[in-house]
Amino acid sequence: MKKLIAFIMSVCAIAASAAENVTIIYAWSPADPMANYARSMAQEANKMQDKYVFLVDTKPGAGNTIAANYVKATPNTILFTSSAFWIRPELYPNESYNTSDFKQFMPFCTGPVAISSIKYKSWDEVPKDKPLNIGVSGLGVTTHLISLQLVDKYPQLQPIPFKSAADSFLGMISGNLDFTVGFISEADAWAKDKSTKVQSHVLGITGPKTIHTYKPLASSGFNSVLKLLDVPHNMVVPVSTPDAKVKEWRSILVKAVQTKPVLDTFKSDMCEPLVLKDSEQDAWFTEQHQKWKRLATGVKLQ
């Protein structure tokens, strides 16, 4: 009996050691709500099968450039990013990466981001005759692009880069920033928490429609282009990744994305699930690339 148990244990050990690691590299802080998407996704994917072990790591900095260059050079990695993937090379072509070094893996949700503040409850309170600042999750990323749309109305507004939306939000909560651009769930939690003296106020969101009580920025007199700036969350892989692996990993993660734990993480940020067929991936990639290139073209950096 002891020999049988030992044999079973050895077989299990061999099976476990045979599992291949695949690391999902999140491009910003592990404290970001979007990092929860990655962790939840990996956890559900690992429950479904034992051929691969999906791990999550973070490589924040330089507007997702550090993460992108790491993934490009590292086998069995997936870059977990957003529309920032296409924006950064357009605004900082000499300090980033080449999108042609990557190929589409899969998008999973798309949703708005919020402008929030602890100093101002509405745009009517915001002065136009004094310096203001707004935190963004790096230069040349979606939050930066969004902040620049506000400068037309508030020319004295200065974007301040952080490594992540979470770091930017903490800067705002601490009183060092007038505004921040980031995830709705963070702003929403601080807005509803009556146990703290510090409360955030959501002054508007990207996208074309009101969600709950949060109104689109375009309805408050800002550039109508903000209706187009909902953020798609997406994953890409190096072009060197074999297509067979891409297809296999994707089939696992697509199923993971449709589980309740993962959908619940999306829901907190009002991120609508986006699941595409294999045949739709490349066309979506090209469409998004063209869209964000167009939106970034002609943007004047301060």
C-alpha positions in Angstrom: 0.0 0.0 0.0 2.8 2.4 0.9 4.5 1.6 -2.4 1.2 2.4 -4.3 0.8 5.7 -2.5 4.5 6.6 -3.2 3.9 5.7 -6.9 0.8 7.9 -7.1 2.6 10.8 -5.5 5.6 10.4 -7.9 3.2 10.4 -10.9 1.5 13.6 -9.6 4.9 15.2 -9.0 6.0 14.4 -12.6 2.7 15.7 -14.0 3.0 18.9 -11.9 6.6 19.4 -13.0 5.6 18.9 -16.7 3.2 21.9 -16.6 4.5 24.8 -18.6 4.6 28.3 -17.0 3.1 31.2 -18.9 3.6 34.6 -17.3 1.1 37.4 -17.8 3.0 40.7 -17.4 0.8 43.5 -16.2 2.3 46.8 -17.4 1.5 48.9 -14.3 1.2 48.7 -10.5 0.0 45.4 -8.8 -2.3 47.7 -6.8 -4.3 48.7 -9.9 -7.8 47.3 -10.2 -6.9 46.1 -13.6 -4.2 43.9 -12.0 -7.0 42.2 -10.3 -8.4 41.2 -13.7 -5.1 39.5 -14.5 -4.9 37.7 -11.2 -8.5 36.5 -11.3 -8.1 35.4 -14.9 -4.9 33.4 -14.2 -6.5 31.8 -11.1 -9.6 30.6 -13.1 -7.4 29.4 -16.0 -5.3 27.3 -13.7 -8.4 25.7 -12.3 -9.5 24.6 -15.7 -6.5 22.6 -16.9 -3.1 21.4 -15.8 -1.0 21.7 -19.0 -0.1 25.3 -18.3 0.4 27.3 -15.1 -0.5 30.9 -15.7 1.4 33.3 -13.5 1.1 37.1 -13.0 4.0 39.6 -12.7 4.2 43.3 -13.0 6.7 45.5 -14.8 5.6 49.1 -14.3 7.2 52.2 -15.7 7.6 54.3 -18.8 4.0 54.1 -19.9 4.1 50.3 -20.4 7.4 50.4 -22.3 9.3 48.4 -19.6 6.7 45.7 -19.7 6.5 45.6 -23.5 10.3 45.3 -24.0 10.5 42.6 -21.3 7.8 40.6 -23.0 9.4 41.0 -26.4 12.6 39.5 -25.1 11.1 36.8 -22.9 9.5 33.5 -24.1 6.2 32.3 -22.7 5.0 35.8 -21.7 1.9 37.7 -22.5 1.7 41.5 -22.3 -1.4 42.6 -20.3 -2.0 46.2 -21.5 -4.6 48.6 -22.8 -5.0 51.2 -25.5 -1.7 52.6 -24.1 0.0 49.9 -26.2 -0.8 51.9 -29.4 -0.6 55.4 -28.0 2.8 55.3 -26.4 4.8 54.7 -29.6 2.9 57.5 -31.4 3.7 60.1 -28.8 7.2 58.8 -27.8 8.5 56.9 -30.8 12.1 57.1 -29.7 11.5 56.0 -26.1 9.2 53.1 -26.4 8.9 50.0 -28.7 7.6 48.9 -32.1 4.1 47.6 -32.2 5.0 45.4 -35.2 7.1 43.3 -32.8 3.9 42.0 -31.3 0.8 40.2 -32.5 -2.7 40.2 -31.1 -3.7 37.8 -28.3 -7.1 38.8 -27.0 -9.1 41.8 -25.6 -11.3 41.1 -22.6 -13.2 44.2 -21.7 -13.7 47.9 -22.5 -14.9 50.7 -20.3 -14.7 54.3 -19.2 -12.2 56.0 -16.9 -12.9 58.8 -14.5 -11.6 62.2 -13.6 -11.8 62.5 -9.8 -10.8 65.1 -7.2 -11.0 65.5 -3.4 -10.7 69.3 -3.8 -13.5 70.0 -6.1 -17.0 68.6 -6.2 -17.9 69.9 -9.7 -16.3 71.7 -12.6 -18.1 74.9 -11.6 -15.8 75.0 -8.5 -12.6 74.6 -10.5 -10.7 77.9 -11.0 -9.5 79.0 -14.4 -7.0 81.5 -13.1 -4.6 79.4 -11.1 -2.2 76.5 -11.8 -3.7 73.0 -11.6 -2.3 69.5 -11.9 -3.7 66.1 -12.8 -2.1 62.7 -12.2 -1.8 60.2 -15.0 -0.5 56.7 -15.2 2.6 57.6 -17.2 3.4 59.7 -20.3 2.1 58.7 -23.7 -0.7 56.5 -22.3 -4.5 56.7 -22.4 -4.8 58.6 -19.2 -2.3 61.1 -20.4 -4.1 61.5 -23.7 -7.4 62.0 -21.8 -5.8 64.7 -19.5 -4.6 66.6 -22.6 -8.2 67.0 -23.8 -9.0 69.0 -20.6 -6.2 71.5 -21.3 -8.3 73.3 -23.9 -10.7 74.4 -21.1 -8.0 74.7 -18.4 -4.8 75.8 -20.1 -3.0 75.9 -16.8 -3.6 72.2 -16.1 -0.3 70.2 -15.9 -0.3 66.4 -16.3 1.9 64.7 -13.7 3.1 61.2 -14.6 3.1 58.3 -12.2 3.9 54.6 -12.7 0.3 53.6 -12.4 -3.3 54.8 -11.9 -3.1 53.5 -8.3 -0.1 55.7 -7.5 -1.7 58.7 -9.2 -4.9 58.1 -7.2 -2.9 58.0 -3.9 -1.3 61.3 -4.9 -4.7 62.9 -5.3 -6.0 61.4 -2.0 -3.0 62.8 -0.2 -3.8 66.2 -1.4 -0.8 66.6 -3.7 -2.9 66.6 -6.9 -6.0 68.5 -7.9 -7.3 65.7 -10.1 -6.4 62.2 -11.3 -7.4 60.1 -14.2 -8.1 56.5 -13.3 -10.4 53.6 -12.6 -14.0 54.2 -11.5 -13.8 51.6 -8.8 -11.1 53.5 -6.9 -12.9 56.8 -7.1 -16.3 55.1 -6.4 -15.0 53.4 -3.2 -13.6 56.6 -1.8 -16.7 58.5 -2.7 -19.0 56.1 -0.8 -16.8 55.5 2.2 -18.3 57.7 4.9 -15.8 56.5 7.5 -13.0 58.6 6.2 -12.7 62.4 6.2 -11.3 62.3 2.7 -13.8 61.6 -0.1 -13.3 61.7 -3.8 -15.7 63.2 -6.3 -16.1 61.9 -9.8 -16.3 64.9 -12.1 -16.9 63.0 -15.2 -16.1 59.9 -17.3 -15.0 59.1 -20.8 -17.4 57.6 -23.3 -20.7 58.8 -24.7 -23.1 57.9 -21.9 -24.0 58.5 -18.3 -23.3 55.4 -16.1 -25.1 55.4 -12.8 -24.7 59.1 -11.7 -21.4 59.6 -13.6 -21.8 61.9 -16.6 -19.7 61.9 -19.7 -17.0 64.6 -19.8 -18.3 65.7 -23.2 -21.5 66.8 -21.6 -19.6 69.3 -19.4 -18.2 71.3 -22.2 -15.1 69.3 -22.9 -13.9 68.1 -26.3 -16.3 65.6 -27.9 -13.4 63.4 -28.7 -13.6 62.2 -25.1 -16.7 60.2 -26.2 -14.3 57.9 -28.1 -11.8 57.5 -25.2 -13.2 54.5 -23.4 -10.4 52.1 -22.8 -10.0 48.7 -24.3 -8.1 46.2 -22.1 -6.1 43.8 -24.2 -3.3 41.3 -24.3 -0.6 40.9 -27.0 2.3 38.5 -27.4 5.7 38.7 -29.3 5.5 37.8 -32.9 7.9 35.0 -32.2 5.3 33.1 -30.1 4.1 30.1 -32.1 0.6 30.4 -33.4 -0.3 27.0 -32.0 0.5 28.2 -28.5 -1.4 31.4 -29.0 -4.5 29.5 -30.0 -4.2 27.1 -27.1 -3.5 29.8 -24.4 -6.3 31.9 -25.8 -8.8 29.1 -25.7 -8.1 28.7 -22.0 -8.1 32.4 -21.1 -11.3 33.1 -23.1 -13.1 30.5 -21.0 -11.6 32.0 -17.9 -12.8 35.5 -18.8 -16.4 34.2 -18.9 -16.3 32.9 -15.3 -18.1 34.8 -12.6 -15.0 35.7 -10.5 -13.4 37.4 -13.5 -16.7 39.1 -14.7 -17.1 40.5 -11.1 -13.7 42.2 -11.4 -14.8 43.8 -14.6 -18.2 44.9 -13.1 -16.6 47.0 -10.4 -15.0 49.2 -13.1 -18.0 49.1 -15.4 -15.8 47.3 -18.0 -18.0 45.6 -20.6 -16.7 42.0 -21.4 -15.3 41.7 -24.9 -14.8 38.2 -26.3 -13.8 37.7 -29.9 -13.4 34.7 -32.1 -10.0 33.7 -33.3 -10.9 34.9 -36.8 -11.8 38.4 -35.4 -8.6 39.1 -33.4 -6.4 40.5 -36.2 -9.0 42.8 -37.6 -9.8 44.1 -34.1 -6.0 44.7 -33.5 -5.7 46.6 -36.8 -8.9 48.7 -36.1 -7.7 49.7 -32.7 -4.2 50.5 -33.9 -5.6 52.8 -36.5 -8.1 54.4 -34.1 -5.5 55.3 -31.4 -3.0 56.4 -33.9 -5.5 58.8 -35.3 -6.5 60.1 -31.8 -2.8 60.6 -30.9 -1.8 62.3 -34.2 -1.3 66.0 -33.7 -1.4 65.9 -30.0 0.9 68.6 -28.5 2.9 67.5 -25.5 3.5 70.0 -22.8 
